[in-house]
Amino acid sequence: MSKVLGILNFEPSYVHVKGLEDFRPISATSILGRYRVLDFMLSNFTNSGIDSIKVYIKNRERSAVEHITRTSYNINSKKGKIHLLHGDNNFANNDLFNVDILAFKTYMEFVDVENPSYVVIAPSHFIFKQDFSELLDYHIKSKNDITILYHNANNTDTSYLMGDILTIDDKKRVTEFHKNRGKYKNGNVSLETYVMSTLTFKQLVEEASTTSSLYSLSDIIADCVRAMKIGAYQHRGFCACISTLRAYYEANMQIKKEKELTRLINEDWPIYTMTNDSCPTLYKSGAKVSGSIVANGCQIEGTVINSVIGRNVIIKEGAVVKDSIILPDTFIDKNVKLDHAVVDRLTIITHVKDLRGTSEEPIYIKRGDRI
C-alpha cells in the first residue's frame, strides 16, 4: 500500500453537545461506558493498516491527550505513531475562526516530514466502522482528485443537521453540496471523510486560507465541485454523528443493542481504548438490571433499565435508573429516580429524588454537580 497519513480532524462549528462540550472535546467524550468517541475512528485507521496518524484537537484538550497517550492503538512503534496537534488557543472561545484549515496550515511542516503519498482525513465526532484501505484502493482506481465517504440515511430530518448532503450522479461523482437543514428525510450524508493525494491536500489548504479565514476543509472542497473530480464511496452499516446532546444520547442507546454492537466491534475489528484495572461490577442482593451496558468497577444495589452505566458508578438501594446514560465515578443515592438523563462524571445525586427528561430532550446533569 502507498504511504498514507491518517488525519483525525477536530469537530466543526455546527457541533454543540450541551453540557458535555464544556469539559472536553466531543471526541474525548465517554461512549458505551467504556470507550471514547475518538476510539472508533483511530481504530479504523490502525485496523486499516494506517499507523502514522495526526490528531488535531480544537480546545479543552486535556482529556483527549490523557486518553490517547494512555491507549495502545496497536500501532507499529518502529514506523508509526500518533502525533497530537492542538488548535489555536487564541480562538479557544471563538469557534468561528478556530477552523481546521488554520490548524492544517499551522502544522503543515509535520505533514511534510512524513512525506506521504496520500492522506485520509476522518472526523472525530462520527462513529462508524470503515476499512480505509478499501476506500483508498477505490480512490486510486477511480482516478478521483478527492473521494468522499458518504452514508445514505433515512433520518436526515432529525439527524446530521447542518452537515453536508451530497448530490451524486450515476457515475458516483459528487455534483453538489448543500447544508442539511432537516427539510428532507432521506439524503446522502457526507461522513466528512476525504481521501486525496498530499499535493491536493496542500493545494486545498492554501487556497482555502487565501479565500477566507472562516473557511473549513469541507467549504473549499464544496467550492471545487466543478473544477475537480470528486468521487463518492458509500459506507454501509451503523453510523452516528455526535453533534448534539440528543444525538449523543441516541448513539449510546442504538449502539448498545446487540445487533449494532456486534457490527461495530468484533474480533476482526477491535476497538482499542484505555485499559482500566478496576474490579468487576458488584451486583448486590435486590439489584435488577435489564437491557443495559454496565462497565466494570460499579456497585449496583437498585434497578437499571435500558441504560449505559460508566465505570465506578454506585447506584444505591431503591434507586431506579431508566433510559439514561451515567458517566464514570457518579454516586446515585437511595430512592433516586432518573429517566432519560445524561449524568456527567463525578456527580453526586442525593437530595433531588426525581429527574426526568425525554428521548427528544434528555436532561443533562453537569459534571461534578451535587444535587
TAKAGI-V9114 format. One record per residue. N is the residue number from 1. RES is the residue in three letters. SS is DSSP state (2 for helix, 1 for strand, 0 for the rest). Layout:
# TAKAGI-V9114
n->N res->RES ss->SS
n->N res->RES ss->SS
This chain:
# TAKAGI-V9114
n->1 res->MET ss->0
n->2 res->SER ss->0
n->3 res->LYS ss->0
n->4 res->VAL ss->1
n->5 res->LEU ss->1
n->6 res->GLY ss->1
n->7 res->ILE ss->1
n->8 res->LEU ss->1
n->9 res->ASN ss->1
n->10 res->PHE ss->0
n->11 res->GLU ss->0
n->12 res->PRO ss->0
n->13 res->SER ss->0
n->14 res->TYR ss->0
n->15 res->VAL ss->0
n->16 res->HIS ss->0
n->17 res->VAL ss->0
n->18 res->LYS ss->0
n->19 res->GLY ss->0
n->20 res->LEU ss->2
n->21 res->GLU ss->2
n->22 res->ASP ss->2
n->23 res->PHE ss->0
n->24 res->ARG ss->0
n->25 res->PRO ss->0
n->26 res->ILE ss->2
n->27 res->SER ss->2
n->28 res->ALA ss->2
n->29 res->THR ss->0
n->30 res->SER ss->1
n->31 res->ILE ss->1
n->32 res->LEU ss->0
n->33 res->GLY ss->0
n->34 res->ARG ss->0
n->35 res->TYR ss->1
n->36 res->ARG ss->1
n->37 res->VAL ss->2
n->38 res->LEU ss->2
n->39 res->ASP ss->2
n->40 res->PHE ss->2
n->41 res->MET ss->2
n->42 res->LEU ss->2
n->43 res->SER ss->2
n->44 res->ASN ss->2
n->45 res->PHE ss->2
n->46 res->THR ss->2
n->47 res->ASN ss->2
n->48 res->SER ss->0
n->49 res->GLY ss->0
n->50 res->ILE ss->0
n->51 res->ASP ss->0
n->52 res->SER ss->1
n->53 res->ILE ss->1
n->54 res->LYS ss->1
n->55 res->VAL ss->1
n->56 res->TYR ss->1
n->57 res->ILE ss->1
n->58 res->LYS ss->0
n->59 res->ASN ss->0
n->60 res->ARG ss->0
n->61 res->GLU ss->0
n->62 res->ARG ss->2
n->63 res->SER ss->2
n->64 res->ALA ss->2
n->65 res->VAL ss->2
n->66 res->GLU ss->2
n->67 res->HIS ss->2
n->68 res->ILE ss->2
n->69 res->THR ss->2
n->70 res->ARG ss->0
n->71 res->THR ss->0
n->72 res->SER ss->0
n->73 res->TYR ss->0
n->74 res->ASN ss->0
n->75 res->ILE ss->0
n->76 res->ASN ss->0
n->77 res->SER ss->0
n->78 res->LYS ss->0
n->79 res->LYS ss->0
n->80 res->GLY ss->0
n->81 res->LYS ss->1
n->82 res->ILE ss->1
n->83 res->HIS ss->1
n->84 res->LEU ss->1
n->85 res->LEU ss->1
n->86 res->HIS ss->1
n->87 res->GLY ss->0
n->88 res->ASP ss->0
n->89 res->ASN ss->2
n->90 res->ASN ss->2
n->91 res->PHE ss->2
n->92 res->ALA ss->0
n->93 res->ASN ss->0
n->94 res->ASN ss->0
n->95 res->ASP ss->0
n->96 res->LEU ss->0
n->97 res->PHE ss->0
n->98 res->ASN ss->0
n->99 res->VAL ss->0
n->100 res->ASP ss->2
n->101 res->ILE ss->2
n->102 res->LEU ss->2
n->103 res->ALA ss->2
n->104 res->PHE ss->2
n->105 res->LYS ss->2
n->106 res->THR ss->2
n->107 res->TYR ss->0
n->108 res->MET ss->2
n->109 res->GLU ss->2
n->110 res->PHE ss->2
n->111 res->VAL ss->2
n->112 res->ASP ss->2
n->113 res->VAL ss->2
n->114 res->GLU ss->2
n->115 res->ASN ss->0
n->116 res->PRO ss->0
n->117 res->SER ss->0
n->118 res->TYR ss->1
n->119 res->VAL ss->1
n->120 res->VAL ss->1
n->121 res->ILE ss->1
n->122 res->ALA ss->1
n->123 res->PRO ss->1
n->124 res->SER ss->0
n->125 res->HIS ss->0
n->126 res->PHE ss->1
n->127 res->ILE ss->1
n->128 res->PHE ss->1
n->129 res->LYS ss->0
n->130 res->GLN ss->0
n->131 res->ASP ss->0
n->132 res->PHE ss->2
n->133 res->SER ss->2
n->134 res->GLU ss->2
n->135 res->LEU ss->2
n->136 res->LEU ss->2
n->137 res->ASP ss->2
n->138 res->TYR ss->2
n->139 res->HIS ss->2
n->140 res->ILE ss->2
n->141 res->LYS ss->2
n->142 res->SER ss->2
n->143 res->LYS ss->0
n->144 res->ASN ss->0
n->145 res->ASP ss->0
n->146 res->ILE ss->1
n->147 res->THR ss->1
n->148 res->ILE ss->1
n->149 res->LEU ss->1
n->150 res->TYR ss->1
n->151 res->HIS ss->1
n->152 res->ASN ss->1
n->153 res->ALA ss->1
n->154 res->ASN ss->0
n->155 res->ASN ss->0
n->156 res->THR ss->0
n->157 res->ASP ss->0
n->158 res->THR ss->0
n->159 res->SER ss->0
n->160 res->TYR ss->0
n->161 res->LEU ss->0
n->162 res->MET ss->0
n->163 res->GLY ss->0
n->164 res->ASP ss->1
n->165 res->ILE ss->1
n->166 res->LEU ss->1
n->167 res->THR ss->1
n->168 res->ILE ss->1
n->169 res->ASP ss->0
n->170 res->ASP ss->0
n->171 res->LYS ss->0
n->172 res->LYS ss->0
n->173 res->ARG ss->1
n->174 res->VAL ss->1
n->175 res->THR ss->1
n->176 res->GLU ss->1
n->177 res->PHE ss->1
n->178 res->HIS ss->1
n->179 res->LYS ss->1
n->180 res->ASN ss->0
n->181 res->ARG ss->0
n->182 res->GLY ss->0
n->183 res->LYS ss->0
n->184 res->TYR ss->0
n->185 res->LYS ss->0
n->186 res->ASN ss->0
n->187 res->GLY ss->1
n->188 res->ASN ss->1
n->189 res->VAL ss->1
n->190 res->SER ss->1
n->191 res->LEU ss->1
n->192 res->GLU ss->1
n->193 res->THR ss->1
n->194 res->TYR ss->1
n->195 res->VAL ss->1
n->196 res->MET ss->1
n->197 res->SER ss->1
n->198 res->THR ss->2
n->199 res->LEU ss->2
n->200 res->THR ss->2
n->201 res->PHE ss->2
n->202 res->LYS ss->2
n->203 res->GLN ss->2
n->204 res->LEU ss->2
n->205 res->VAL ss->2
n->206 res->GLU ss->2
n->207 res->GLU ss->2
n->208 res->ALA ss->2
n->209 res->SER ss->2
n->210 res->THR ss->2
n->211 res->THR ss->2
n->212 res->SER ss->0
n->213 res->SER ss->0
n->214 res->LEU ss->0
n->215 res->TYR ss->0
n->216 res->SER ss->0
n->217 res->LEU ss->2
n->218 res->SER ss->2
n->219 res->ASP ss->2
n->220 res->ILE ss->2
n->221 res->ILE ss->2
n->222 res->ALA ss->2
n->223 res->ASP ss->2
n->224 res->CYS ss->0
n->225 res->VAL ss->0
n->226 res->ARG ss->0
n->227 res->ALA ss->0
n->228 res->MET ss->0
n->229 res->LYS ss->0
n->230 res->ILE ss->1
n->231 res->GLY ss->1
n->232 res->ALA ss->1
n->233 res->TYR ss->1
n->234 res->GLN ss->1
n->235 res->HIS ss->1
n->236 res->ARG ss->0
n->237 res->GLY ss->0
n->238 res->PHE ss->0
n->239 res->CYS ss->1
n->240 res->ALA ss->1
n->241 res->CYS ss->1
n->242 res->ILE ss->0
n->243 res->SER ss->0
n->244 res->THR ss->0
n->245 res->LEU ss->2
n->246 res->ARG ss->2
n->247 res->ALA ss->2
n->248 res->TYR ss->2
n->249 res->TYR ss->2
n->250 res->GLU ss->2
n->251 res->ALA ss->2
n->252 res->ASN ss->2
n->253 res->MET ss->2
n->254 res->GLN ss->2
n->255 res->ILE ss->2
n->256 res->LYS ss->0
n->257 res->LYS ss->0
n->258 res->GLU ss->2
n->259 res->LYS ss->2
n->260 res->GLU ss->2
n->261 res->LEU ss->2
n->262 res->THR ss->2
n->263 res->ARG ss->2
n->264 res->LEU ss->2
n->265 res->ILE ss->0
n->266 res->ASN ss->1
n->267 res->GLU ss->0
n->268 res->ASP ss->0
n->269 res->TRP ss->1
n->270 res->PRO ss->0
n->271 res->ILE ss->0
n->272 res->TYR ss->0
n->273 res->THR ss->0
n->274 res->MET ss->0
n->275 res->THR ss->0
n->276 res->ASN ss->0
n->277 res->ASP ss->0
n->278 res->SER ss->0
n->279 res->CYS ss->0
n->280 res->PRO ss->0
n->281 res->THR ss->0
n->282 res->LEU ss->1
n->283 res->TYR ss->1
n->284 res->LYS ss->0
n->285 res->SER ss->0
n->286 res->GLY ss->0
n->287 res->ALA ss->0
n->288 res->LYS ss->1
n->289 res->VAL ss->1
n->290 res->SER ss->1
n->291 res->GLY ss->0
n->292 res->SER ss->0
n->293 res->ILE ss->1
n->294 res->VAL ss->1
n->295 res->ALA ss->0
n->296 res->ASN ss->0
n->297 res->GLY ss->0
n->298 res->CYS ss->0
n->299 res->GLN ss->1
n->300 res->ILE ss->1
n->301 res->GLU ss->0
n->302 res->GLY ss->0
n->303 res->THR ss->1
n->304 res->VAL ss->1
n->305 res->ILE ss->1
n->306 res->ASN ss->0
n->307 res->SER ss->0
n->308 res->VAL ss->1
n->309 res->ILE ss->1
n->310 res->GLY ss->0
n->311 res->ARG ss->0
n->312 res->ASN ss->0
n->313 res->VAL ss->0
n->314 res->ILE ss->1
n->315 res->ILE ss->1
n->316 res->LYS ss->0
n->317 res->GLU ss->0
n->318 res->GLY ss->0
n->319 res->ALA ss->0
n->320 res->VAL ss->1
n->321 res->VAL ss->1
n->322 res->LYS ss->1
n->323 res->ASP ss->0
n->324 res->SER ss->0
n->325 res->ILE ss->1
n->326 res->ILE ss->1
n->327 res->LEU ss->0
n->328 res->PRO ss->0
n->329 res->ASP ss->0
n->330 res->THR ss->0
n->331 res->PHE ss->1
n->332 res->ILE ss->1
n->333 res->ASP ss->0
n->334 res->LYS ss->0
n->335 res->ASN ss->0
n->336 res->VAL ss->0
n->337 res->LYS ss->1
n->338 res->LEU ss->1
n->339 res->ASP ss->1
n->340 res->HIS ss->0
n->341 res->ALA ss->1
n->342 res->VAL ss->1
n->343 res->VAL ss->1
n->344 res->ASP ss->0
n->345 res->ARG ss->0
n->346 res->LEU ss->0
n->347 res->THR ss->0
n->348 res->ILE ss->1
n->349 res->ILE ss->1
n->350 res->THR ss->0
n->351 res->HIS ss->0
n->352 res->VAL ss->0
n->353 res->LYS ss->0
n->354 res->ASP ss->1
n->355 res->LEU ss->1
n->356 res->ARG ss->1
n->357 res->GLY ss->0
n->358 res->THR ss->0
n->359 res->SER ss->0
n->360 res->GLU ss->0
n->361 res->GLU ss->0
n->362 res->PRO ss->0
n->363 res->ILE ss->1
n->364 res->TYR ss->1
n->365 res->ILE ss->1
n->366 res->LYS ss->0
n->367 res->ARG ss->0
n->368 res->GLY ss->0
n->369 res->ASP ss->0
n->370 res->ARG ss->1
n->371 res->ILE ss->0
